[in-house]
Amino acid sequence: MIKKSILTSIIISSLFSNPIDNISTGNCMVPNDIMLSILMCESSPKRKLGYEYIIRINGKSNLKKAEEILKDNDLKKISKFVYDCKNETECQEATNELIKNNITNLDLGAYQTNYHYHPSEIKNYFNFQTSYLLACKYNHENINRYGYSWKTIARYHSGTTALNDSYKQNLIHHYSKILNNKTKEK
């Protein structure tokens, strides 16, 4: 068990442009390679893997209202729906402001956990370790409820068939990359 944890930490570190130190995976019942696959699916292509200072506004109807709310904040808009809030404090302040204005369909942090469906303390989303644990908890609940399959793991993104199928294919693609990396390292 210890060897697996050490190997996983090395693999995770090698995939990050700036390694994230002190990843404790001991409390997660979901295999690390699955969690890393999800992280790869959820990461912004404009930021390093595991970058935790991201807020995504979900739903076109929320976009204009969110833009108005966030216009005075020092956030960097990196795409139509995605903001880089640069640090934990800025992220928490911006998220609290959005929630106060009834915008709760937000994907937050490195694992892009949806606040509306998985509420937690705001600070938990913007710290890599707690973001990881929130994502793990949700995945573990899904596995217990629906059984262990790629379709179940893809429920992390959506239970809707079309969205689930697309995400599932993306997960499998990233998982294959991870396995290929492990094979090359041996």
C-alpha positions as a Python dict, from the first residue, in 0.01 Angstrom:
ca = {
    (1, 'M'): (0, 0, 0),
    (2, 'I'): (283, 239, 87),
    (3, 'K'): (466, 158, -238),
    (4, 'K'): (151, 235, -440),
    (5, 'S'): (110, 569, -262),
    (6, 'I'): (474, 664, -323),
    (7, 'L'): (456, 558, -689),
    (8, 'T'): (134, 752, -738),
    (9, 'S'): (285, 1063, -581),
    (10, 'I'): (583, 1036, -818),
    (11, 'I'): (356, 995, -1120),
    (12, 'I'): (135, 1284, -1017),
    (13, 'S'): (441, 1501, -958),
    (14, 'S'): (585, 1413, -1298),
    (15, 'L'): (262, 1516, -1472),
    (16, 'F'): (250, 1859, -1308),
    (17, 'S'): (453, 2142, -1455),
    (18, 'N'): (511, 2261, -1097),
    (19, 'P'): (478, 1957, -869),
    (20, 'I'): (220, 1982, -593),
    (21, 'D'): (380, 1877, -270),
    (22, 'N'): (227, 1686, 18),
    (23, 'I'): (-63, 1522, -164),
    (24, 'S'): (-212, 1291, 94),
    (25, 'T'): (-426, 1030, -78),
    (26, 'G'): (-471, 810, 229),
    (27, 'N'): (-835, 911, 289),
    (28, 'C'): (-947, 852, -70),
    (29, 'M'): (-1103, 517, -154),
    (30, 'V'): (-1102, 589, -529),
    (31, 'P'): (-787, 474, -712),
    (32, 'N'): (-535, 752, -759),
    (33, 'D'): (-513, 696, -1133),
    (34, 'I'): (-888, 757, -1161),
    (35, 'M'): (-861, 1076, -956),
    (36, 'L'): (-573, 1193, -1173),
    (37, 'S'): (-778, 1116, -1488),
    (38, 'I'): (-1060, 1332, -1353),
    (39, 'L'): (-816, 1609, -1271),
    (40, 'M'): (-684, 1595, -1627),
    (41, 'C'): (-1040, 1622, -1762),
    (42, 'E'): (-1129, 1913, -1534),
    (43, 'S'): (-812, 2122, -1565),
    (44, 'S'): (-816, 2439, -1766),
    (45, 'P'): (-603, 2404, -2079),
    (46, 'K'): (-471, 2753, -2010),
    (47, 'R'): (-335, 2663, -1665),
    (48, 'K'): (-107, 2394, -1524),
    (49, 'L'): (-258, 2064, -1420),
    (50, 'G'): (-399, 2094, -1069),
    (51, 'Y'): (-426, 2474, -1075),
    (52, 'E'): (-682, 2544, -804),
    (53, 'Y'): (-774, 2912, -852),
    (54, 'I'): (-1047, 2865, -1112),
    (55, 'I'): (-1414, 2965, -1111),
    (56, 'R'): (-1637, 2849, -1395),
    (57, 'I'): (-1979, 3008, -1436),
    (58, 'N'): (-2230, 2748, -1560),
    (59, 'G'): (-2526, 2850, -1771),
    (60, 'K'): (-2555, 3131, -2021),
    (61, 'S'): (-2830, 3288, -1812),
    (62, 'N'): (-2582, 3342, -1527),
    (63, 'L'): (-2303, 3480, -1742),
    (64, 'K'): (-2410, 3843, -1781),
    (65, 'K'): (-2509, 3874, -1418),
    (66, 'A'): (-2178, 3718, -1308),
    (67, 'E'): (-1979, 3950, -1535),
    (68, 'E'): (-2150, 4249, -1375),
    (69, 'I'): (-2085, 4117, -1023),
    (70, 'L'): (-1719, 4038, -1095),
    (71, 'K'): (-1634, 4348, -1304),
    (72, 'D'): (-1468, 4527, -1011),
    (73, 'N'): (-1273, 4223, -893),
    (74, 'D'): (-916, 4166, -997),
    (75, 'L'): (-995, 3836, -1171),
    (76, 'K'): (-854, 3737, -1507),
    (77, 'K'): (-1112, 3608, -1750),
    (78, 'I'): (-950, 3319, -1938),
    (79, 'S'): (-1251, 3215, -2145),
    (80, 'K'): (-1616, 3306, -2185),
    (81, 'F'): (-1720, 3126, -1865),
    (82, 'V'): (-1391, 3081, -1676),
    (83, 'Y'): (-1208, 3312, -1437),
    (84, 'D'): (-865, 3282, -1279),
    (85, 'C'): (-897, 3430, -931),
    (86, 'K'): (-519, 3407, -873),
    (87, 'N'): (-521, 3312, -504),
    (88, 'E'): (-736, 3155, -235),
    (89, 'T'): (-854, 3485, -85),
    (90, 'E'): (-963, 3633, -420),
    (91, 'C'): (-1139, 3308, -507),
    (92, 'Q'): (-1330, 3298, -181),
    (93, 'E'): (-1435, 3663, -207),
    (94, 'A'): (-1551, 3630, -568),
    (95, 'T'): (-1737, 3305, -499),
    (96, 'N'): (-1909, 3448, -191),
    (97, 'E'): (-2016, 3751, -396),
    (98, 'L'): (-2161, 3528, -670),
    (99, 'I'): (-2346, 3310, -419),
    (100, 'K'): (-2479, 3617, -237),
    (101, 'N'): (-2630, 3717, -574),
    (102, 'N'): (-2791, 3373, -624),
    (103, 'I'): (-2538, 3237, -872),
    (104, 'T'): (-2463, 2894, -732),
    (105, 'N'): (-2412, 2681, -1043),
    (106, 'L'): (-2036, 2720, -1024),
    (107, 'D'): (-1751, 2477, -1086),
    (108, 'L'): (-1474, 2560, -842),
    (109, 'G'): (-1109, 2475, -791),
    (110, 'A'): (-876, 2218, -941),
    (111, 'Y'): (-1140, 1947, -961),
    (112, 'Q'): (-1411, 2189, -1076),
    (113, 'T'): (-1655, 2063, -812),
    (114, 'N'): (-2000, 2212, -860),
    (115, 'Y'): (-2098, 2422, -559),
    (116, 'H'): (-2472, 2394, -627),
    (117, 'Y'): (-2471, 2013, -613),
    (118, 'H'): (-2183, 1964, -368),
    (119, 'P'): (-2186, 2252, -120),
    (120, 'S'): (-1896, 2283, 118),
    (121, 'E'): (-1707, 2563, 289),
    (122, 'I'): (-1587, 2792, 11),
    (123, 'K'): (-1223, 2762, 118),
    (124, 'N'): (-1235, 2386, 52),
    (125, 'Y'): (-1265, 2431, -323),
    (126, 'F'): (-954, 2645, -367),
    (127, 'N'): (-704, 2431, -180),
    (128, 'F'): (-577, 2139, -386),
    (129, 'Q'): (-585, 1888, -100),
    (130, 'T'): (-943, 1961, 7),
    (131, 'S'): (-1059, 1991, -356),
    (132, 'Y'): (-914, 1645, -413),
    (133, 'L'): (-1093, 1507, -106),
    (134, 'L'): (-1428, 1662, -208),
    (135, 'A'): (-1396, 1509, -554),
    (136, 'C'): (-1296, 1176, -405),
    (137, 'K'): (-1591, 1174, -166),
    (138, 'Y'): (-1838, 1241, -447),
    (139, 'N'): (-1684, 969, -665),
    (140, 'H'): (-1685, 722, -378),
    (141, 'E'): (-2055, 794, -314),
    (142, 'N'): (-2131, 734, -683),
    (143, 'I'): (-1939, 406, -685),
    (144, 'N'): (-2125, 287, -376),
    (145, 'R'): (-2457, 383, -534),
    (146, 'Y'): (-2411, 278, -898),
    (147, 'G'): (-2126, 27, -895),
    (148, 'Y'): (-1774, 56, -1027),
    (149, 'S'): (-1767, 141, -1398),
    (150, 'W'): (-1649, 412, -1635),
    (151, 'K'): (-2008, 530, -1662),
    (152, 'T'): (-2020, 573, -1284),
    (153, 'I'): (-1687, 757, -1273),
    (154, 'A'): (-1813, 985, -1555),
    (155, 'R'): (-2111, 1078, -1335),
    (156, 'Y'): (-1861, 1310, -1169),
    (157, 'H'): (-1932, 1536, -1467),
    (158, 'S'): (-2290, 1441, -1552),
    (159, 'G'): (-2555, 1174, -1525),
    (160, 'T'): (-2707, 1287, -1855),
    (161, 'T'): (-2636, 1014, -2112),
    (162, 'A'): (-2480, 1227, -2389),
    (163, 'L'): (-2263, 1432, -2151),
    (164, 'N'): (-2169, 1123, -1952),
    (165, 'D'): (-2063, 932, -2266),
    (166, 'S'): (-1845, 1218, -2387),
    (167, 'Y'): (-1681, 1263, -2047),
    (168, 'K'): (-1633, 886, -2014),
    (169, 'Q'): (-1436, 879, -2342),
    (170, 'N'): (-1222, 1170, -2221),
    (171, 'L'): (-1158, 991, -1889),
    (172, 'I'): (-1053, 671, -2065),
    (173, 'H'): (-820, 871, -2291),
    (174, 'H'): (-647, 1033, -1992),
    (175, 'Y'): (-638, 707, -1798),
    (176, 'S'): (-462, 543, -2093),
    (177, 'K'): (-203, 822, -2091),
    (178, 'I'): (-136, 759, -1722),
    (179, 'L'): (-96, 384, -1776),
    (180, 'N'): (135, 445, -2073),
    (181, 'N'): (347, 675, -1854),
    (182, 'K'): (374, 404, -1589),
    (183, 'T'): (479, 147, -1849),
    (184, 'K'): (750, 378, -1984),
    (185, 'E'): (886, 442, -1633),
    (186, 'K'): (940, 69, -1563),
}
